[in-house]
């Protein structure tokens, strides 16, 4: 038995050493092509934010549609997360403006100073406390407020790319492995300060194995190449039009529940939809005409009394001038588009007394 154990340990020791090295020595982005996957939790360890807390990383990224291909565009990107695992320079417990959304708001493909939150903060000269909670849901905001981690904002901006459907407010505010609120808060303070949650996650995600498999199988970005412009890649292509009517109903239902909750808490609510890349560059997909989903949604929401900021007309104008609004090798917007949105949000904020 002893001889077997010695042979077993001898055989497995290189694997164990590499496993431990990945979790405790190598940077989180060693086996990834962008920082989103590097910092995003893959386990169910108790946490609040989606990313590893108190972390600053930089790397040269490639887009989700073209990585490891000849169409990849290298981008120097910096990420910084706060103590709760959201992408901000620091945590703001009492925000004037809270932005909840998806990967667009989080700033996938953008450096820290290019994110919507950073640009809007600069435009308002720091006079407003603006905080980014993305990717997240309204239930996540409610959890933070009810547990004394954050005060309710004066304005909630909810943003979402048109291909997604948000979840309605459910009131189901439990977290993985929670016993009760008190014990969760104790664990969160411990994990947030020590980074133990990130180490545990890295021990269980086995990115080194997944990287080796991907390289052996020569995996790469699966973006759809435009037959009109071979440099432009799309995520869904013509499938982006699928189930548009069903999405309209589901999105409206969810946003009505968001507005209802915000009204009950005296929080102003603004919906900020982001166009699909296929919608902006419809002629490159190609579509015979521009999809009208966002215009239809805007009309429905206005009838429901929900304030929206539809950026598609401005995007169309900017594109007519030759401006590039999305990374060619990625499904997300670039820094120029984020600046356009920030400019429009500043105009909107100037009409509010925050």
C-alpha positions as CSV (number, residue, x, y, z in Angstrom):
1,X,0.0,0.0,0.0
2,X,2.8,2.4,0.9
3,X,4.5,1.6,-2.5
4,X,1.3,2.4,-4.3
5,X,0.9,5.7,-2.4
6,X,4.4,6.7,-3.2
7,X,3.9,5.9,-6.9
8,X,0.6,7.7,-6.9
9,X,2.0,10.8,-5.3
10,X,5.0,10.7,-7.7
11,X,2.7,10.5,-10.6
12,X,0.2,13.2,-9.4
13,X,2.7,15.6,-7.9
14,X,3.3,17.5,-11.2
15,X,-0.4,17.9,-11.7
16,X,-0.9,19.1,-8.1
17,X,2.0,21.5,-8.4
18,X,0.6,23.0,-11.6
19,X,-2.8,23.2,-10.1
20,X,-1.5,25.1,-7.0
21,X,0.7,27.3,-9.1
22,X,-2.3,28.4,-11.2
23,X,-4.3,29.4,-8.1
24,X,-1.6,31.0,-6.0
25,X,1.3,32.2,-8.2
26,X,0.2,32.8,-11.8
27,X,-2.0,35.9,-12.5
28,X,-5.7,35.2,-13.1
29,X,-5.4,36.0,-16.8
30,X,-2.6,33.6,-17.5
31,X,-4.8,31.2,-19.4
32,X,-7.4,33.6,-20.8
33,X,-7.6,35.9,-23.9
34,X,-9.5,38.7,-22.1
35,X,-10.0,39.9,-18.5
36,X,-13.7,39.2,-18.3
37,X,-13.1,35.5,-18.0
38,X,-10.0,36.1,-15.8
39,X,-11.9,37.8,-13.1
40,X,-15.4,36.4,-13.4
41,X,-16.4,33.8,-10.7
42,X,-17.0,30.3,-12.0
43,X,-17.9,28.7,-8.7
44,X,-20.8,29.2,-6.3
45,X,-18.8,30.4,-3.3
46,X,-20.7,33.1,-1.4
47,X,-20.1,36.6,-2.9
48,X,-21.9,39.7,-3.9
49,X,-20.2,41.0,-7.1
50,X,-19.5,39.0,-10.2
51,X,-15.8,39.6,-10.2
52,X,-12.8,38.9,-8.0
53,X,-12.7,41.8,-5.5
54,X,-9.8,44.3,-4.9
55,X,-8.0,43.4,-8.1
56,X,-6.2,45.4,-10.7
57,X,-5.0,43.7,-13.9
58,X,-3.9,44.7,-17.4
59,X,-3.4,42.6,-20.5
60,X,-3.6,42.8,-24.3
61,X,-7.0,41.4,-25.1
62,X,-8.7,40.1,-28.2
63,X,-12.4,40.2,-29.0
64,X,-14.9,37.5,-28.2
65,X,-15.7,36.9,-31.9
66,X,-12.2,36.8,-33.3
67,X,-9.8,35.7,-30.7
68,X,-7.0,33.4,-31.9
69,X,-7.9,34.2,-35.6
70,X,-6.3,36.5,-38.2
71,X,-9.2,38.9,-37.6
72,X,-8.3,39.5,-34.0
73,X,-7.6,43.1,-32.9
74,X,-5.2,43.5,-30.0
75,X,-6.4,46.0,-27.3
76,X,-4.5,47.1,-24.2
77,X,-7.0,46.9,-21.4
78,X,-6.9,47.7,-17.7
79,X,-9.4,46.3,-15.2
80,X,-9.9,47.3,-11.6
81,X,-12.5,45.9,-9.2
82,X,-13.7,47.3,-5.8
83,X,-14.1,45.5,-2.5
84,X,-17.4,43.9,-3.4
85,X,-16.3,42.7,-6.8
86,X,-17.8,45.3,-9.2
87,X,-15.8,47.1,-11.8
88,X,-15.2,50.5,-10.1
89,X,-12.1,52.3,-8.8
90,X,-13.7,52.2,-5.4
91,X,-17.0,51.2,-3.7
92,X,-19.6,53.9,-3.3
93,X,-22.1,53.1,-0.5
94,X,-24.4,56.1,-1.2
95,X,-24.5,56.6,-5.0
96,X,-26.5,59.4,-6.6
97,X,-26.6,57.4,-9.8
98,X,-26.5,53.6,-9.9
99,X,-26.0,51.8,-13.3
100,X,-27.2,48.2,-13.5
101,X,-26.7,46.3,-16.7
102,X,-24.9,43.6,-18.7
103,X,-21.4,43.2,-20.2
104,X,-21.8,46.6,-22.1
105,X,-22.1,48.5,-18.8
106,X,-19.3,46.4,-17.2
107,X,-17.1,47.4,-20.1
108,X,-16.1,44.2,-21.8
109,X,-13.4,45.0,-24.4
110,X,-12.9,48.5,-22.8
111,X,-10.2,49.7,-20.5
112,X,-11.1,51.2,-17.1
113,X,-11.1,54.8,-18.2
114,X,-13.2,53.9,-21.3
115,X,-16.2,52.4,-19.4
116,X,-19.5,54.2,-19.3
117,X,-19.2,54.9,-15.6
118,X,-15.7,56.4,-15.9
119,X,-16.7,58.6,-18.8
120,X,-19.9,59.8,-17.1
121,X,-18.0,60.6,-13.9
122,X,-15.5,62.7,-15.9
123,X,-18.2,64.5,-17.7
124,X,-20.0,65.5,-14.4
125,X,-16.6,66.5,-12.9
126,X,-17.1,64.2,-10.0
127,X,-20.1,66.2,-8.7
128,X,-22.3,63.1,-8.8
129,X,-21.5,59.8,-7.1
130,X,-21.9,57.3,-10.0
131,X,-21.6,53.5,-9.4
132,X,-21.5,50.6,-11.7
133,X,-23.2,47.3,-10.8
134,X,-22.8,45.1,-13.8
135,X,-23.5,42.4,-14.7
136,X,-26.3,42.3,-12.1
137,X,-30.0,42.5,-11.6
138,X,-32.4,44.7,-9.7
139,X,-32.7,41.9,-7.1
140,X,-29.0,42.3,-6.5
141,X,-29.4,46.0,-5.8
142,X,-32.3,45.2,-3.4
143,X,-30.1,42.7,-1.6
144,X,-27.4,45.3,-1.0
145,X,-29.9,47.9,0.2
146,X,-31.7,45.5,2.5
147,X,-28.5,44.3,4.1
148,X,-27.1,47.8,4.7
149,X,-24.3,47.5,2.2
150,X,-25.6,50.3,0.0
151,X,-28.1,53.1,0.3
152,X,-30.7,53.4,-2.3
153,X,-29.7,55.7,-5.2
154,X,-31.5,58.8,-6.4
155,X,-31.5,57.5,-10.0
156,X,-31.3,53.9,-11.3
157,X,-30.2,53.5,-14.9
158,X,-30.9,50.0,-16.2
159,X,-29.1,49.2,-19.4
160,X,-29.3,46.1,-21.6
161,X,-28.3,45.1,-25.1
162,X,-31.4,44.4,-27.2
163,X,-30.7,40.6,-27.6
164,X,-31.1,40.0,-23.9
165,X,-34.2,39.8,-21.7
166,X,-33.9,40.9,-18.0
167,X,-35.4,39.0,-15.1
168,X,-38.4,40.7,-13.4
169,X,-38.1,41.6,-9.8
170,X,-38.7,38.4,-7.9
171,X,-37.9,39.3,-4.2
172,X,-35.8,36.1,-4.1
173,X,-32.8,37.6,-2.4
174,X,-30.9,34.5,-1.1
175,X,-27.3,33.8,-2.0
176,X,-25.5,30.5,-2.5
177,X,-24.8,28.6,0.7
178,X,-26.4,31.3,2.9
179,X,-27.6,30.3,6.3
180,X,-28.9,33.7,7.3
181,X,-28.2,37.3,6.6
182,X,-26.0,37.8,9.7
183,X,-23.7,34.8,8.8
184,X,-23.5,35.9,5.2
185,X,-22.3,39.4,6.1
186,X,-19.6,38.0,8.4
187,X,-18.4,35.7,5.6
188,X,-18.6,38.5,3.0
189,X,-16.4,40.8,5.1
190,X,-13.9,38.1,5.6
191,X,-13.8,37.1,1.9
192,X,-13.8,40.7,0.7
193,X,-10.8,41.6,2.8
194,X,-8.7,38.6,2.3
195,X,-9.5,37.5,-1.3
196,X,-10.0,34.0,-0.1
197,X,-13.1,33.6,-2.3
198,X,-11.0,34.4,-5.4
199,X,-8.3,31.8,-4.4
200,X,-11.0,29.2,-3.8
201,X,-12.6,29.9,-7.2
202,X,-9.3,29.7,-9.0
203,X,-8.6,26.3,-7.3
204,X,-11.9,24.9,-8.7
205,X,-12.1,26.3,-12.2
206,X,-9.1,24.4,-13.8
207,X,-8.4,27.0,-16.5
208,X,-5.1,25.3,-17.2
209,X,-6.9,22.2,-18.4
210,X,-9.4,24.1,-20.4
211,X,-6.7,26.2,-22.0
212,X,-4.8,23.0,-23.0
213,X,-7.9,21.5,-24.5
214,X,-8.7,24.7,-26.4
215,X,-5.2,24.9,-27.9
216,X,-5.2,21.2,-28.8
217,X,-8.5,21.6,-30.5
218,X,-7.5,24.9,-32.0
219,X,-10.6,26.7,-30.6
220,X,-11.1,30.3,-31.7
221,X,-13.6,33.0,-31.8
222,X,-16.7,31.9,-33.6
223,X,-17.9,35.2,-35.0
224,X,-19.9,35.2,-38.2
225,X,-18.0,37.0,-41.0
226,X,-19.9,39.7,-42.9
227,X,-20.2,38.8,-46.6
228,X,-20.0,42.5,-47.4
229,X,-17.1,43.5,-45.1
230,X,-14.9,40.6,-44.3
231,X,-13.3,42.5,-41.4
232,X,-16.6,42.8,-39.5
233,X,-17.7,39.9,-37.3
234,X,-21.1,39.3,-35.8
235,X,-22.4,37.3,-32.9
236,X,-25.8,36.1,-34.2
237,X,-26.1,37.4,-37.7
238,X,-29.5,36.9,-39.2
239,X,-30.6,35.0,-36.0
240,X,-30.6,38.2,-34.1
241,X,-34.2,38.8,-35.4
242,X,-35.5,35.6,-33.9
243,X,-38.4,35.8,-31.4
244,X,-38.5,39.6,-31.4
245,X,-42.2,39.7,-30.5
246,X,-41.8,37.4,-27.6
247,X,-38.8,39.4,-26.4
248,X,-40.9,42.6,-26.6
249,X,-43.5,41.1,-24.2
250,X,-40.9,39.7,-21.8
251,X,-38.8,42.8,-21.7
252,X,-41.8,45.1,-21.1
253,X,-43.0,42.9,-18.3
254,X,-39.7,43.0,-16.6
255,X,-39.2,46.7,-17.0
256,X,-42.7,47.5,-15.7
257,X,-41.8,45.5,-12.5
258,X,-38.5,47.6,-12.3
259,X,-40.4,50.9,-12.6
260,X,-43.0,49.8,-10.1
261,X,-40.3,48.9,-7.5
262,X,-38.4,52.2,-8.1
263,X,-41.6,54.2,-7.7
264,X,-42.3,52.5,-4.4
265,X,-38.9,53.5,-3.2
266,X,-38.9,57.1,-4.6
267,X,-36.1,56.2,-7.0
268,X,-36.1,57.7,-10.5
269,X,-35.8,55.1,-13.2
270,X,-34.3,55.3,-16.7
271,X,-34.0,52.5,-19.2
272,X,-31.0,52.6,-21.5
273,X,-31.2,49.9,-24.3
274,X,-28.1,49.2,-26.3
275,X,-28.5,48.2,-30.0
276,X,-27.2,44.8,-31.2
277,X,-24.2,45.2,-33.4
278,X,-26.3,43.6,-36.2
279,X,-28.9,46.4,-35.8
280,X,-26.3,49.2,-36.3
281,X,-24.5,47.4,-39.1
282,X,-27.6,45.8,-40.6
283,X,-26.4,46.3,-44.2
284,X,-23.3,44.2,-43.5
285,X,-25.2,41.2,-42.1
286,X,-26.9,41.8,-44.5
287,X,-30.6,42.8,-43.8
288,X,-32.7,44.6,-46.4
289,X,-33.6,47.2,-43.8
290,X,-32.7,48.1,-40.2
291,X,-34.5,46.0,-37.6
292,X,-37.1,48.1,-35.8
293,X,-37.1,46.3,-32.5
294,X,-35.8,49.2,-30.4
295,X,-38.2,51.6,-31.9
296,X,-41.1,49.3,-31.2
297,X,-39.9,48.7,-27.6
298,X,-39.5,52.5,-27.1
299,X,-43.1,53.1,-28.1
300,X,-44.4,50.4,-25.9
301,X,-42.4,51.6,-22.8
302,X,-43.5,55.2,-23.3
303,X,-47.1,54.0,-23.1
304,X,-46.2,52.3,-19.9
305,X,-44.8,55.5,-18.5
306,X,-41.2,54.3,-18.6
307,X,-38.5,56.8,-19.5
308,X,-36.1,55.4,-22.1
309,X,-33.0,56.7,-23.9
310,X,-32.9,55.1,-27.3
311,X,-29.4,55.6,-28.7
312,X,-30.0,54.0,-32.1
313,X,-30.8,57.3,-34.0
314,X,-27.6,58.8,-32.7
315,X,-25.7,55.7,-33.6
316,X,-27.1,55.8,-37.1
317,X,-26.1,59.4,-37.5
318,X,-22.6,58.7,-36.2
319,X,-22.2,55.8,-38.5
320,X,-23.3,57.9,-41.5
321,X,-20.2,60.1,-40.7
322,X,-17.9,57.0,-40.8
323,X,-17.6,56.6,-37.0
324,X,-16.8,53.0,-35.8
325,X,-19.0,52.2,-32.8
326,X,-18.2,48.5,-32.1
327,X,-15.0,46.6,-32.1
328,X,-14.8,44.7,-35.5
329,X,-13.8,41.5,-33.7
330,X,-16.1,41.8,-30.7
331,X,-19.9,41.9,-30.0
332,X,-19.5,44.9,-27.7
333,X,-19.2,48.7,-28.2
334,X,-15.9,50.6,-28.3
335,X,-14.8,53.6,-26.3
336,X,-16.2,56.1,-28.8
337,X,-19.7,54.7,-28.5
338,X,-19.4,54.7,-24.7
339,X,-18.5,58.3,-24.9
340,X,-21.5,59.1,-27.0
341,X,-23.8,57.4,-24.5
342,X,-22.2,59.3,-21.6
343,X,-22.7,62.6,-23.4
344,X,-26.4,61.8,-23.8
345,X,-26.7,60.7,-20.1
346,X,-25.1,64.0,-19.0
347,X,-27.8,65.9,-20.9
348,X,-30.4,63.8,-19.2
349,X,-28.9,64.3,-15.8
350,X,-28.8,68.0,-16.3
351,X,-32.6,67.9,-16.3
352,X,-32.8,66.1,-12.9
353,X,-32.2,67.5,-9.4
354,X,-29.9,64.9,-7.9
